[in-house]
């Protein structure tokens, strides 16, 4: 495991749902930043980038809703976890599917982290 020190990260949230019958609705924020409300249609992506703080926690959460399903306060980045899992690429990918939310650090190898 090579030591990589990274100060900037990018979070990608992808609508991987099968059609446009119902859009994916999301809102994201940290203690310092409100990233607003977003409507994503099939295959659309919302992304944001930021620098991490070393003396205070960088923590972003999102609320997701799709039709009658919702997941609230889902951590999409926090220093202690994603600085390890995303440091190689500097990217954290989250894809919303019909059965839950998947994570990847390279947009290729996906692991399910949350169920609807």
C-alpha positions as CSV (number, residue, x, y, z in Angstrom):
1,X,0.0,0.0,0.0
2,X,1.7,3.2,-1.2
3,X,1.4,6.2,0.9
4,X,-0.6,8.9,-1.0
5,X,-1.3,12.2,0.7
6,X,-4.3,13.9,-1.0
7,X,-5.8,17.3,0.0
8,X,-8.6,17.5,-2.7
9,X,-11.4,15.1,-3.3
10,X,-14.4,14.8,-5.7
11,X,-17.7,13.1,-4.9
12,X,-19.8,11.8,-7.7
13,X,-23.4,10.7,-7.3
14,X,-24.8,8.9,-10.2
15,X,-28.4,7.9,-11.0
16,X,-28.1,4.3,-12.0
17,X,-31.9,3.7,-12.0
18,X,-33.4,1.9,-15.0
19,X,-35.7,4.6,-16.4
20,X,-37.1,8.1,-16.0
21,X,-40.4,7.1,-14.5
22,X,-39.3,8.6,-11.2
23,X,-36.2,10.8,-10.9
24,X,-33.7,10.6,-8.1
25,X,-34.0,13.5,-5.7
26,X,-31.1,14.4,-3.5
27,X,-29.8,17.1,-1.2
28,X,-26.3,17.2,0.3
29,X,-24.5,19.3,2.9
30,X,-21.7,19.5,5.4
31,X,-21.4,21.6,8.5
32,X,-20.0,24.4,6.4
33,X,-21.7,24.0,3.0
34,X,-25.2,23.5,1.7
35,X,-25.0,22.0,-1.8
36,X,-28.7,22.4,-2.5
37,X,-31.4,20.1,-3.9
38,X,-30.8,18.2,-7.1
39,X,-33.1,16.2,-9.4
40,X,-31.2,13.5,-11.4
41,X,-32.7,11.7,-14.3
42,X,-31.4,8.3,-15.6
43,X,-27.6,8.3,-16.0
44,X,-27.2,11.9,-14.8
45,X,-24.5,12.8,-12.2
46,X,-24.1,15.4,-9.5
47,X,-20.6,16.0,-8.4
48,X,-18.8,18.3,-6.0
49,X,-15.1,18.8,-5.1
50,X,-13.5,20.2,-1.9
51,X,-10.4,20.3,0.2
52,X,-10.1,18.4,3.4
53,X,-9.5,20.0,6.8
54,X,-6.8,18.5,9.0
55,X,-7.9,20.2,12.2
56,X,-11.6,19.6,11.9
57,X,-13.7,16.8,10.3
58,X,-14.7,17.1,6.7
59,X,-18.1,15.3,6.6
60,X,-20.6,15.5,3.8
61,X,-24.0,13.8,4.0
62,X,-26.9,13.4,1.5
63,X,-30.6,12.7,1.6
64,X,-31.9,10.5,-1.2
65,X,-35.4,9.9,-2.4
66,X,-36.8,7.9,-5.2
67,X,-40.6,7.5,-5.4
68,X,-41.7,6.3,-2.0
69,X,-38.2,5.2,-1.0
70,X,-35.8,7.4,1.0
71,X,-32.5,7.3,2.8
72,X,-31.5,10.2,5.0
73,X,-28.2,11.4,6.4
74,X,-26.1,9.0,4.3
75,X,-22.4,9.9,4.7
76,X,-20.8,10.3,1.3
77,X,-17.5,11.5,2.6
78,X,-15.8,11.7,6.0
79,X,-12.1,12.0,6.7
80,X,-11.6,8.8,8.6
81,X,-13.2,6.5,5.9
82,X,-13.0,8.0,2.5
83,X,-9.5,9.5,2.8
84,X,-8.5,5.8,2.9
85,X,-10.9,4.3,0.4
86,X,-10.7,7.2,-2.1
87,X,-7.2,8.5,-1.7
88,X,-5.7,6.6,-4.7
89,X,-7.9,8.3,-7.2
90,X,-9.2,11.3,-5.2
91,X,-12.7,10.3,-6.3
92,X,-15.6,8.8,-4.4
93,X,-18.4,7.4,-6.6
94,X,-21.9,6.6,-5.4
95,X,-24.4,5.0,-7.7
96,X,-28.1,4.7,-6.8
97,X,-29.7,1.5,-8.1
98,X,-33.2,0.0,-7.5
99,X,-31.9,-2.1,-4.6
100,X,-29.7,0.4,-2.8
101,X,-26.6,2.6,-3.1
102,X,-23.3,1.4,-4.3
103,X,-19.7,2.7,-3.7
104,X,-16.6,2.7,-5.9
105,X,-13.4,4.7,-5.9
106,X,-12.8,4.1,-9.7
107,X,-16.3,4.0,-11.3
108,X,-15.8,0.3,-12.2
109,X,-15.7,-1.9,-9.1
110,X,-18.9,-1.4,-7.1
111,X,-19.8,-2.5,-3.6
112,X,-23.2,-2.2,-2.1
113,X,-23.1,-0.1,1.1
114,X,-26.8,0.8,1.7
115,X,-30.2,-0.9,1.1
116,X,-33.4,1.0,0.4
